[in-house]
Amino acid sequence: MVKIKEFCAIRYNNEKLKKLNLSYNELVCPPYDVISEDMYKQLSRQKYNFVHFELPTGIKNLGDKKYNNVKKKLSLWKKNKVLLQDDTAKIYIYEHTFCYPPIEDSKKEIRLVKQSSSSVIKNYKRIGLFCLVEIEPEYKNIIPHEQTKPKPVEDRLNLLKTLNVQTSAVFCLVEDSKKVLNKMLKSVTANSKPIFLFNDDIGGTHKFFSLVSKEKIDFVKKFFVTKNLLIADGHHRYKTACTYLNELQTKNFEPKTKNKDILENAKYFMSYICPLSDEGLLILPTHRAVAGKYIQQHIDKYFNLKPWNGKEQVKLVVYHNGEFKVASLKDRKSLKLKIKNVDIPAVLLNETVLKDVPKEQIFYHQHINEVVSWADKYSGYAFLLEPLSKEKFYEITSTKILLPAKTTYFYPKVLSGLCEYSLA
């Protein structure tokens, strides 16, 4: 059973933004784990960009001091009414129209693989909802597909403890084969005025709505009672929420103290939930590149190679020294896979060619041109992976199989700065 509820979100104050002549496009940012150092420098030049909370002091931090600094900034922004908290609990609906490949990247892809279908620009519209979900540390109905690492959890936990605010949502998916939820969300966005909307720099449009109708909120709550949630993105954020709740529950609180309120609120985490049936739910592969001449002998050991024409859809392509070749497994039966019966390129690579390569020596990227350029620079090899279908993702994760890191990339990332959840 998945229990959800509405909440009073912290959001940018539209009236204040008008006075400051600011657009949401200048304020929102990606989630912390995909913000590069260069991106941070660019975003942080904006005084009120949300990156100041999502990734305090950037990639190179100031130790624990950074958490207290960002707490002071949050207090100041609230005092100056840059951020306000809604006085009525709501469920929020987020409609994101975008194209893929992004306009700025499509030409690069065409140059490298002229006949590749990845170079064709397509338009998508993804609709999901922001709500609170009751935490379930046992992972029975909230199902991950990747493992977490201690360091990111420690950082997010320190930030959460200091602010008592969840700055970004856990991106979850829900099965909706009959499109019951999807149709309801679309009806709301088609017949309502958004709280705010803005255009980004890569051809996208963002619309943010509120759902206050008790009838519709009850409908949404009832829909989730019999469902499971699959974590698409934000495993560390969910782990952080579970860890904080566990810490709070080990302490003793007086019934009427502020800490008691924090404990009750910490039983929930903020999630952005998208139906699996949504046409705009796009799963990209994360390609790999690695240097080292010895890699060729591992490739030859496990795979047969033949030239790739750039047209046919294949599971795995190996690039080296200007040549693209299709890779097919030589002898699957004798290969002892840790993850059985899973014919996914990331799994096969992880347990063959890249099995003994330290993860920090592997370059990951969603764009072909990036991994190919990296391979050329270091006289290495790039591995281009077939995207994982929504059906295959649901089939695998529903059985609680954990996939290798960076098997999936749900594009685009859900932006931070649209709304936040205060535990205090």
Kinemage of the C-alpha trace (Angstrom):
@kinemage 1
@onewidth
@group {chain A} dominant
@subgroup {mainchain}
@vectorlist {calphas} color= white
{ca met a 1} P 0.000 0.000 0.000
{ca val a 2} L 1.300 3.433 -0.995
{ca lys a 3} L -0.061 6.295 1.087
{ca ile a 4} L 0.152 9.793 -0.380
{ca lys a 5} L -1.093 13.166 0.789
{ca glu a 6} L -1.172 16.823 -0.151
{ca phe a 7} L 1.198 19.399 1.367
{ca cys a 8} L 1.880 23.125 1.723
{ca ala a 9} L 4.834 23.610 -0.592
{ca ile a 10} L 7.518 26.257 -0.306
{ca arg a 11} L 7.688 28.045 -3.656
{ca tyr a 12} L 9.083 31.152 -5.275
{ca asn a 13} L 6.815 34.139 -4.703
{ca asn a 14} L 5.381 35.148 -8.088
{ca glu a 15} L 4.711 38.738 -6.978
{ca lys a 16} L 8.253 39.172 -5.717
{ca leu a 17} L 9.641 37.772 -8.954
{ca lys a 18} L 7.710 40.382 -10.930
{ca lys a 19} L 9.198 43.164 -8.809
{ca leu a 20} L 12.682 41.748 -9.274
{ca asn a 21} L 12.023 41.175 -12.997
{ca leu a 22} L 13.024 37.521 -12.699
{ca ser a 23} L 11.909 34.524 -14.752
{ca tyr a 24} L 11.707 30.971 -13.432
{ca asn a 25} L 14.205 30.017 -16.112
{ca glu a 26} L 16.769 32.051 -14.163
{ca leu a 27} L 15.847 30.372 -10.865
{ca val a 28} L 15.456 26.625 -11.318
{ca cys a 29} L 18.342 24.164 -11.564
{ca pro a 30} L 18.928 20.441 -12.120
{ca pro a 31} L 19.159 18.121 -9.089
{ca tyr a 32} L 22.498 18.187 -7.263
{ca asp a 33} L 23.954 14.980 -8.704
{ca val a 34} L 24.108 16.225 -12.314
{ca ile a 35} L 25.417 19.741 -11.648
{ca ser a 36} L 28.974 20.020 -12.930
{ca glu a 37} L 31.465 22.541 -11.614
{ca asp a 38} L 31.085 24.697 -14.733
{ca met a 39} L 27.299 24.524 -14.502
{ca tyr a 40} L 27.423 25.521 -10.838
{ca lys a 41} L 29.550 28.571 -11.630
{ca gln a 42} L 27.071 29.639 -14.290
{ca leu a 43} L 23.938 29.082 -12.177
{ca ser a 44} L 25.340 30.598 -8.986
{ca arg a 45} L 25.913 33.929 -10.740
{ca gln a 46} L 22.156 34.369 -10.405
{ca lys a 47} L 21.538 35.714 -6.910
{ca tyr a 48} L 18.257 33.850 -6.479
{ca asn a 49} L 18.945 30.633 -8.358
{ca phe a 50} L 17.912 27.564 -6.370
{ca val a 51} L 21.356 26.024 -6.840
{ca his a 52} L 22.365 27.901 -3.663
{ca phe a 53} L 20.192 25.416 -1.737
{ca glu a 54} L 20.390 22.358 -3.942
{ca leu a 55} L 24.189 22.338 -4.012
{ca pro a 56} L 25.489 24.685 -1.290
{ca thr a 57} L 28.864 26.286 -2.135
{ca gly a 58} L 29.235 24.137 -5.228
{ca ile a 59} L 31.400 21.128 -5.959
{ca lys a 60} L 34.270 22.360 -3.762
{ca asn a 61} L 32.604 22.878 -0.414
{ca leu a 62} L 33.548 24.512 2.873
{ca gly a 63} L 32.959 21.491 5.063
{ca asp a 64} L 30.123 21.623 7.590
{ca lys a 65} L 30.129 25.430 7.445
{ca lys a 66} L 28.281 25.319 4.134
{ca tyr a 67} L 25.133 23.896 5.745
{ca asn a 68} L 24.861 26.746 8.260
{ca asn a 69} L 25.535 29.284 5.503
{ca val a 70} L 22.665 27.980 3.429
{ca lys a 71} L 20.369 27.965 6.481
{ca lys a 72} L 21.014 31.694 6.909
{ca lys a 73} L 20.305 32.242 3.216
{ca leu a 74} L 17.013 30.344 3.470
{ca ser a 75} L 15.948 32.489 6.453
{ca leu a 76} L 16.844 35.648 4.526
{ca trp a 77} L 14.920 34.599 1.415
{ca lys a 78} L 11.866 33.816 3.535
{ca lys a 79} L 12.179 37.133 5.385
{ca asn a 80} L 12.405 38.997 2.077
{ca lys a 81} L 9.476 36.938 0.746
{ca val a 82} L 11.432 35.552 -2.178
{ca leu a 83} L 10.166 32.178 -0.992
{ca leu a 84} L 6.709 31.673 0.500
{ca gln a 85} L 4.907 28.625 1.856
{ca asp a 86} L 1.413 27.872 0.593
{ca asp a 87} L -1.232 28.197 3.291
{ca thr a 88} L -3.408 25.434 1.819
{ca ala a 89} L -2.261 21.858 1.341
{ca lys a 90} L -2.324 20.782 -2.298
{ca ile a 91} L -1.152 18.197 -4.771
{ca tyr a 92} L 0.791 19.858 -7.582
{ca ile a 93} L 0.797 18.877 -11.248
{ca tyr a 94} L 3.806 19.502 -13.469
{ca glu a 95} L 3.560 19.465 -17.274
{ca his a 96} L 6.861 19.587 -19.145
{ca thr a 97} L 6.958 19.864 -22.939
{ca phe a 98} L 10.412 19.238 -24.414
{ca cys a 99} L 12.255 17.943 -27.440
{ca tyr a 100} L 14.923 15.286 -27.744
{ca pro a 101} L 17.693 15.518 -28.690
{ca pro a 102} L 17.804 19.070 -27.311
{ca ile a 103} L 18.198 21.630 -30.079
{ca glu a 104} L 21.748 22.460 -29.028
{ca asp a 105} L 22.853 18.793 -29.151
{ca ser a 106} L 21.158 17.471 -32.285
{ca lys a 107} L 23.722 18.866 -34.753
{ca lys a 108} L 26.599 17.276 -32.847
{ca glu a 109} L 24.929 13.858 -32.961
{ca ile a 110} L 24.262 14.173 -36.696
{ca arg a 111} L 27.914 14.998 -37.372
{ca leu a 112} L 29.177 11.829 -35.708
{ca val a 113} L 26.544 9.313 -36.744
{ca lys a 114} L 24.894 10.772 -39.814
{ca gln a 115} L 22.283 8.079 -40.272
{ca ser a 116} L 21.540 7.390 -36.607
{ca ser a 117} L 17.908 7.672 -35.556
{ca ser a 118} L 19.140 9.430 -32.387
{ca ser a 119} L 19.649 12.576 -34.471
{ca val a 120} L 15.937 12.955 -35.275
{ca ile a 121} L 14.376 15.621 -33.053
{ca lys a 122} L 11.067 14.561 -31.492
{ca asn a 123} L 8.657 16.445 -29.243
{ca tyr a 124} L 7.410 15.033 -25.925
{ca lys a 125} L 5.069 16.069 -23.137
{ca arg a 126} L 5.500 14.545 -19.666
{ca ile a 127} L 2.881 15.020 -16.949
{ca gly a 128} L 3.291 14.006 -13.323
{ca leu a 129} L 2.369 15.123 -9.836
{ca phe a 130} L 4.190 16.379 -6.758
{ca cys a 131} L 2.875 14.969 -3.498
{ca leu a 132} L 4.032 13.484 -0.214
{ca val a 133} L 4.520 9.733 0.095
{ca glu a 134} L 4.705 7.862 3.371
{ca ile a 135} L 8.195 6.462 3.911
{ca glu a 136} L 8.592 2.706 3.814
{ca pro a 137} L 12.112 1.726 4.945
{ca glu a 138} L 11.512 -1.953 4.119
{ca tyr a 139} L 11.251 -1.191 0.375
{ca lys a 140} L 8.166 -3.401 0.003
{ca asn a 141} L 6.014 -1.058 -2.055
{ca ile a 142} L 8.622 1.595 -2.857
{ca ile a 143} L 11.082 -0.249 -5.046
{ca pro a 144} L 14.599 0.910 -6.019
{ca his a 145} L 16.583 -0.253 -9.038
{ca glu a 146} L 20.030 1.025 -8.007
{ca gln a 147} L 22.175 0.816 -4.898
{ca thr a 148} L 23.137 3.906 -2.889
{ca lys a 149} L 26.539 5.141 -1.736
{ca pro a 150} L 27.301 6.487 1.768
{ca lys a 151} L 28.930 9.800 0.790
{ca pro a 152} L 25.989 11.371 -1.128
{ca val a 153} L 23.587 10.217 1.613
{ca glu a 154} L 25.774 11.833 4.275
{ca asp a 155} L 25.800 15.136 2.378
{ca arg a 156} L 22.037 15.169 1.767
{ca leu a 157} L 21.412 14.145 5.386
{ca asn a 158} L 23.492 17.026 6.751
{ca leu a 159} L 21.618 19.437 4.503
{ca leu a 160} L 18.231 18.029 5.526
{ca lys a 161} L 19.072 18.159 9.233
{ca thr a 162} L 20.176 21.782 8.943
{ca leu a 163} L 17.302 23.089 6.820
{ca asn a 164} L 14.535 20.616 7.689
{ca val a 165} L 13.549 21.104 4.064
{ca gln a 166} L 13.570 18.537 1.265
{ca thr a 167} L 14.958 20.608 -1.588
{ca ser a 168} L 14.265 18.200 -4.445
{ca ala a 169} L 11.845 15.383 -5.121
{ca val a 170} L 12.372 11.655 -5.498
{ca phe a 171} L 11.309 10.803 -9.056
{ca cys a 172} L 8.983 7.769 -8.939
{ca leu a 173} L 6.962 5.824 -11.494
{ca val a 174} L 3.605 4.117 -11.104
{ca glu a 175} L 1.929 1.491 -13.276
{ca asp a 176} L -1.078 3.030 -15.049
{ca ser a 177} L -1.760 0.722 -17.996
{ca lys a 178} L -5.372 1.892 -18.330
{ca lys a 179} L -4.219 5.519 -18.131
{ca val a 180} L -6.670 6.299 -15.341
{ca leu a 181} L -4.308 8.665 -13.547
{ca asn a 182} L -2.794 9.971 -16.778
{ca lys a 183} L -6.190 11.030 -18.143
{ca met a 184} L -7.131 12.789 -14.904
{ca leu a 185} L -3.868 14.743 -14.875
{ca lys a 186} L -4.326 15.763 -18.505
{ca ser a 187} L -7.897 16.925 -17.846
{ca val a 188} L -6.683 19.174 -15.035
{ca thr a 189} L -3.893 20.744 -17.101
{ca ala a 190} L -6.231 21.230 -20.068
{ca asn a 191} L -8.874 23.034 -18.003
{ca ser a 192} L -6.866 24.947 -15.403
{ca lys a 193} L -4.687 28.020 -15.296
{ca pro a 194} L -1.130 27.229 -14.199
{ca ile a 195} L 0.332 28.774 -11.040
{ca phe a 196} L 3.313 29.639 -13.191
{ca leu a 197} L 4.794 28.746 -16.565
{ca phe a 198} L 8.067 29.457 -18.291
{ca asn a 199} L 10.162 28.513 -21.316
{ca asp a 200} L 13.714 27.233 -21.042
{ca asp a 201} L 16.691 27.717 -23.353
{ca ile a 202} L 16.481 24.333 -25.123
{ca gly a 203} L 12.957 24.448 -26.518
{ca gly a 204} L 11.045 23.326 -23.433
{ca thr a 205} L 7.908 24.691 -21.755
{ca his a 206} L 7.137 24.162 -18.064
{ca lys a 207} L 3.655 24.524 -16.518
{ca phe a 208} L 2.920 24.094 -12.820
{ca phe a 209} L -0.627 23.590 -11.532
{ca ser a 210} L -2.278 23.031 -8.163
{ca leu a 211} L -4.899 20.421 -7.363
{ca val a 212} L -7.138 21.547 -4.512
{ca ser a 213} L -10.397 19.728 -5.299
{ca lys a 214} L -11.068 17.310 -2.422
{ca glu a 215} L -12.837 14.971 -4.838
{ca lys a 216} L -9.845 14.778 -7.171
{ca ile a 217} L -7.324 14.522 -4.321
{ca asp a 218} L -9.319 11.630 -2.842
{ca phe a 219} L -9.393 10.046 -6.289
{ca val a 220} L -5.591 10.241 -6.519
{ca lys a 221} L -5.126 8.841 -3.001
{ca lys a 222} L -7.424 5.914 -3.751
{ca phe a 223} L -5.583 5.197 -7.003
{ca phe a 224} L -2.279 4.672 -5.176
{ca val a 225} L -3.616 2.360 -2.462
{ca thr a 226} L -3.128 -0.768 -4.584
{ca lys a 227} L 0.037 0.383 -6.352
{ca asn a 228} L 3.797 0.098 -5.998
{ca leu a 229} L 6.177 2.952 -6.697
{ca leu a 230} L 9.365 2.401 -8.674
{ca ile a 231} L 12.186 4.823 -7.911
{ca ala a 232} L 13.390 6.185 -11.245
{ca asp a 233} L 15.772 8.840 -9.926
{ca gly a 234} L 16.651 10.010 -6.436
{ca his a 235} L 17.712 6.812 -4.656
{ca his a 236} L 20.048 8.798 -2.389
{ca arg a 237} L 17.313 11.321 -1.575
{ca tyr a 238} L 14.964 8.528 -0.552
{ca lys a 239} L 17.668 6.815 1.504
{ca thr a 240} L 18.345 10.159 3.183
{ca ala a 241} L 14.674 10.567 4.120
{ca cys a 242} L 14.608 7.032 5.575
{ca thr a 243} L 17.806 7.636 7.546
{ca tyr a 244} L 16.595 10.927 9.000
{ca leu a 245} L 13.288 9.393 10.077
{ca asn a 246} L 15.114 6.525 11.752
{ca glu a 247} L 17.339 8.972 13.658
{ca leu a 248} L 14.360 11.016 14.810
{ca gln a 249} L 12.498 7.911 15.970
{ca thr a 250} L 15.398 6.872 18.176
{ca lys a 251} L 15.089 10.099 20.188
{ca asn a 252} L 12.485 11.046 22.761
{ca phe a 253} L 10.257 14.014 21.995
{ca glu a 254} L 7.797 15.861 24.158
{ca pro a 255} L 4.310 15.684 22.608
{ca lys a 256} L 3.880 19.416 21.996
{ca thr a 257} L 7.352 20.447 20.910
{ca lys a 258} L 8.450 21.612 17.472
{ca asn a 259} L 10.607 18.503 17.217
{ca lys a 260} L 7.463 16.394 17.540
{ca asp a 261} L 6.067 18.136 14.439
{ca ile a 262} L 9.299 17.463 12.577
{ca leu a 263} L 9.073 13.788 13.496
{ca glu a 264} L 5.530 13.505 12.147
{ca asn a 265} L 6.400 15.392 8.951
{ca ala a 266} L 9.555 13.313 8.452
{ca lys a 267} L 7.388 10.221 7.998
{ca tyr a 268} L 6.810 11.475 4.449
{ca phe a 269} L 9.050 12.410 1.546
{ca met a 270} L 8.332 14.665 -1.420
{ca ser a 271} L 7.978 12.790 -4.665
{ca tyr a 272} L 7.367 13.609 -8.288
{ca ile a 273} L 5.327 10.697 -9.658
{ca cys a 274} L 4.830 10.019 -13.355
{ca pro a 275} L 2.663 7.236 -14.806
{ca leu a 276} L 4.630 4.608 -16.731
{ca ser a 277} L 2.089 4.933 -19.527
{ca asp a 278} L 2.854 8.629 -20.065
{ca glu a 279} L 3.966 9.231 -23.645
{ca gly a 280} L 6.550 11.743 -22.481
{ca leu a 281} L 8.373 9.354 -20.150
{ca leu a 282} L 11.718 8.999 -21.891
{ca ile a 283} L 14.422 6.562 -20.771
{ca leu a 284} L 17.859 7.196 -22.248
{ca pro a 285} L 20.894 4.948 -22.046
{ca thr a 286} L 24.067 6.162 -20.388
{ca his a 287} L 26.929 5.365 -22.735
{ca arg a 288} L 30.398 4.452 -21.439
{ca ala a 289} L 33.994 5.118 -22.462
{ca val a 290} L 37.207 3.698 -21.063
{ca ala a 291} L 40.902 3.990 -21.900
{ca gly a 292} L 43.498 1.222 -21.989
{ca lys a 293} L 44.800 -1.048 -24.758
{ca tyr a 294} L 44.020 -4.153 -22.707
{ca ile a 295} L 40.283 -3.490 -23.174
{ca gln a 296} L 40.482 -4.842 -26.733
{ca gln a 297} L 41.438 -8.316 -25.531
{ca his a 298} L 38.463 -8.360 -23.165
{ca ile a 299} L 36.162 -7.276 -25.981
{ca asp a 300} L 37.536 -10.055 -28.220
{ca lys a 301} L 37.102 -12.593 -25.420
{ca tyr a 302} L 33.392 -11.983 -24.962
{ca phe a 303} L 32.051 -10.383 -28.157
{ca asn a 304} L 31.976 -10.764 -31.929
{ca leu a 305} L 32.279 -7.471 -33.814
{ca lys a 306} L 30.975 -6.403 -37.209
{ca pro a 307} L 30.700 -2.959 -38.873
{ca trp a 308} L 27.656 -0.818 -37.951
{ca asn a 309} L 25.850 1.086 -40.698
{ca gly a 310} L 24.337 3.587 -38.255
{ca lys a 311} L 20.785 2.672 -39.333
{ca glu a 312} L 19.787 -0.556 -37.605
{ca gln a 313} L 18.786 -0.536 -33.949
{ca val a 314} L 21.244 -2.699 -32.026
{ca lys a 315} L 21.879 -3.440 -28.347
{ca leu a 316} L 25.555 -2.560 -28.174
{ca val a 317} L 28.018 -0.683 -30.400
{ca val a 318} L 31.766 -0.443 -29.756
{ca tyr a 319} L 33.625 2.611 -31.047
{ca his a 320} L 37.408 2.797 -31.402
{ca asn a 321} L 39.714 4.854 -33.608
{ca gly a 322} L 36.984 6.147 -35.932
{ca glu a 323} L 35.111 2.839 -36.372
{ca phe a 324} L 31.671 1.863 -35.046
{ca lys a 325} L 31.065 -1.893 -34.699
{ca val a 326} L 28.096 -3.943 -33.514
{ca ala a 327} L 28.977 -6.210 -30.596
{ca ser a 328} L 27.186 -9.526 -30.083
{ca leu a 329} L 27.869 -11.912 -27.205
{ca lys a 330} L 29.881 -15.000 -28.214
{ca asp a 331} L 28.716 -17.560 -25.698
{ca arg a 332} L 25.934 -16.503 -23.383
{ca lys a 333} L 25.376 -19.974 -21.918
{ca ser a 334} L 28.851 -20.227 -20.420
{ca leu a 335} L 28.736 -16.665 -19.051
{ca lys a 336} L 27.928 -16.712 -15.359
{ca leu a 337} L 25.900 -13.559 -14.859
{ca lys a 338} L 25.204 -12.277 -11.360
{ca ile a 339} L 21.917 -10.906 -12.687
{ca lys a 340} L 20.288 -13.862 -14.400
{ca asn a 341} L 18.192 -13.709 -17.564
{ca val a 342} L 18.655 -9.984 -18.041
{ca asp a 343} L 19.710 -9.149 -21.594
{ca ile a 344} L 20.645 -5.521 -20.978
{ca pro a 345} L 23.842 -3.986 -22.434
{ca ala a 346} L 24.794 -2.263 -19.157
{ca val a 347} L 24.537 -5.595 -17.321
{ca leu a 348} L 26.528 -7.500 -19.961
{ca leu a 349} L 29.283 -4.868 -20.046
{ca asn a 350} L 29.396 -4.651 -16.279
{ca glu a 351} L 30.007 -8.372 -15.961
{ca thr a 352} L 32.379 -8.835 -18.915
{ca val a 353} L 34.573 -6.118 -20.445
{ca leu a 354} L 34.219 -3.608 -17.602
{ca lys a 355} L 34.113 -6.145 -14.781
{ca asp a 356} L 37.550 -5.278 -13.399
{ca val a 357} L 37.667 -1.605 -14.378
{ca pro a 358} L 37.354 0.760 -11.381
{ca lys a 359} L 34.151 2.786 -11.749
{ca glu a 360} L 36.035 6.078 -11.359
{ca gln a 361} L 37.990 5.228 -14.530
{ca ile a 362} L 34.842 4.909 -16.628
{ca phe a 363} L 33.473 8.010 -18.384
{ca tyr a 364} L 29.666 8.133 -18.556
{ca his a 365} L 27.467 10.338 -20.722
{ca gln a 366} L 24.049 10.286 -22.421
{ca his a 367} L 25.290 11.778 -25.690
{ca ile a 368} L 27.179 9.738 -28.272
{ca asn a 369} L 29.406 12.644 -29.265
{ca glu a 370} L 30.659 13.050 -25.682
{ca val a 371} L 31.795 9.443 -25.168
{ca val a 372} L 33.216 9.229 -28.686
{ca ser a 373} L 35.200 12.445 -28.197
{ca trp a 374} L 36.461 11.160 -24.840
{ca ala a 375} L 37.520 7.852 -26.416
{ca asp a 376} L 39.396 9.694 -29.193
{ca lys a 377} L 41.124 11.960 -26.690
{ca tyr a 378} L 42.453 9.049 -24.616
{ca ser a 379} L 42.864 6.478 -27.415
{ca gly a 380} L 40.137 4.501 -25.712
{ca tyr a 381} L 36.877 2.728 -26.445
{ca ala a 382} L 33.303 3.988 -26.324
{ca phe a 383} L 30.337 1.685 -25.725
{ca leu a 384} L 27.006 2.882 -27.114
{ca leu a 385} L 24.029 1.248 -25.433
{ca glu a 386} L 20.475 0.571 -26.515
{ca pro a 387} L 17.912 2.396 -24.337
{ca leu a 388} L 15.952 0.315 -21.851
{ca ser a 389} L 12.253 0.183 -22.733
{ca lys a 390} L 9.623 1.184 -20.173
{ca glu a 391} L 8.178 -2.311 -20.318
{ca lys a 392} L 11.558 -3.947 -19.640
{ca phe a 393} L 12.310 -1.487 -16.841
{ca tyr a 394} L 8.992 -2.281 -15.142
{ca glu a 395} L 9.463 -6.021 -15.620
{ca ile a 396} L 12.930 -6.021 -14.040
{ca thr a 397} L 12.458 -3.552 -11.202
{ca ser a 398} L 9.137 -5.075 -10.156
{ca thr a 399} L 11.055 -8.228 -9.274
{ca lys a 400} L 13.384 -6.051 -7.124
{ca ile a 401} L 16.493 -6.702 -9.195
{ca leu a 402} L 19.124 -3.996 -8.690
{ca leu a 403} L 20.755 -2.886 -11.926
{ca pro a 404} L 24.297 -1.510 -12.378
{ca ala a 405} L 24.788 2.195 -11.719
{ca lys a 406} L 23.841 4.450 -14.631
{ca thr a 407} L 21.813 1.823 -16.454
{ca thr a 408} L 19.003 4.324 -16.982
{ca tyr a 409} L 18.741 8.066 -17.438
{ca phe a 410} L 15.231 9.439 -17.175
{ca tyr a 411} L 15.271 12.488 -19.402
{ca pro a 412} L 14.818 15.269 -18.616
{ca lys a 413} L 15.730 15.457 -14.934
{ca val a 414} L 13.001 16.890 -12.698
{ca leu a 415} L 14.087 20.439 -11.922
{ca ser a 416} L 14.818 21.657 -8.411
{ca gly a 417} L 13.240 24.925 -7.353
{ca leu a 418} L 9.711 24.203 -8.526
{ca cys a 419} L 8.547 23.367 -4.995
{ca glu a 420} L 10.026 22.175 -1.695
{ca tyr a 421} L 8.766 20.325 1.373
{ca ser a 422} L 9.305 21.812 4.839
{ca leu a 423} L 9.443 19.428 7.787
{ca ala a 424} L 9.498 22.207 10.373
